[in-house]
Amino acid sequence: MTKHLTLLLFIGLAWGQAKTDPSQIDYYERGVVAAKEDFSPYYSCFAGFTFNPVVSPASIITPAIFLVYPVRLPQKHHSILNAENRKAFQTGYKEEAMNIKVKSLLAGLAFRQVAEFFKGVVFNSVPIG
């Protein structure tokens, strides 16, 4: 008898599951989450670190090019792009990727300035000769 009750319980649980309604999916938020998973801030942080206006005023070129370069969606997201709400997904993905890019570029700039400050402090405090 307990076997039959257990079987009926599992059948009832499987039968009672709610199906996902595609109209309730927030594609913008899915794009934001996908951008957070895909984007690596390493290169934009490095681009920010290369900016040093004291040594070379032309060093602004690398971060500027990096910021102007457009965000492209990876091939793995093209199945979502064929859906009817692809514009919302693209917008969320590109905006979040740009936000991450700018934040990591600014982090690289800040790290460079802190490194320059401590380099000056250390070299000025050590007696030479």
N, C-alpha and C positions, 0 to 999 in steps of 0.2 A: 504494500500500500504506500509506503514512504517513497518507493521508486517512482510511482505514478504521480504523487504529489510534487516531487522534485522536478519531474519532467514537465508537468503542467506549469510549474512556477517559471521555469526557464522559457517555455513557449510564450507565456504571458509577458515576460520581460522583453523578449525579442519582438513580440507583436506590438507592444506598447511604445516602442521607440519613436520619437518624433523625427520626421524627415526634415532636412534642411531646406528652407525656402530660399531659392536663389534671389528673390527680390529683396530679401532682408540682409544680404551680404554687403558690407561696406567696402567697396573696392578701393576707395581712397586709403582707408586704414590698412588694407592688405598691401597696397603699394608702399606705404610707410614702413611696415614691418619687413617687407622684402628688401627694401633699401638698407635697413639697419643690418639685416643678415648678410647682404652681399658686399657692402662697401667696406673697403679696407682704408683706414685713414693714414696709412704709412706714407704714401706718396705725397699727399697734400701736406702732411706735417713736415716732410723733407723739403717740399717746395717753400714752405714758410721759413724753414731754417736757413735756406740759401739766401734769403734777403738780408743784405748788410749794406745800408746806404753809406756808412762811413768809409768802407774800403772801395766800394764800387756803386755809384748811383744807378748804374744800369742793371743792378741785381734785382730790380723791381720787375724785370721782364719775365722771369720764371714764375713767380707767384701770379702775375697778371694773366699769363697764358694759361696757367692751370685753372684759374677761376673762370676764364672765358670759354674754355674747352667744354663742349656740351656733354651732358650725361646721357649715356646710351644704356638701354635696357639689355640685359643678357638674354641669350637665346632661350634659356630655360623658362622665361616668362612669356614667351610668345603664345602659349596655349591660353593664357589669361587675356592676352591682347586681342584674340579673335572673338572674345565675348562682346556683348553689347555695351558693357560698361568699361571699355578699355581706356577711355579718356580719363576717367576718375583714377584708375590704377596708375596710368602714366603720370598724371599730375602729382599724385601722392608720392610715387617713386622718385620722380625728378626733384621735387621740392625737398624731400628728406635727404636725398643724396647731396644736394647743394648745401643744405644746412650742415651736414656732417663735414663736407669738404671745407666750408668756411671756418667752422669751429676748429678743425684740426690744423688748418693753415694758420689761424691765429695762435693756436697752441705752439706751433713751430716757431712763429715770430717771437712769442713770449719766451720760449726756451732759449732762442738765440740771444735775446737781449739780456737774459739772466746770465747766460754763459759769458757774454762779453763783459758784463759787470764784474763777475767773479774773476775773470781772467785779468782785468785791470786791477782789482783789489789784491790778488795774489802776487802779480808781478811787481806792483808798486810797493808791497810790504816786504819783499825779499831783498836784502842788501846784495848788490852785485859788486864783485871785486874783492 
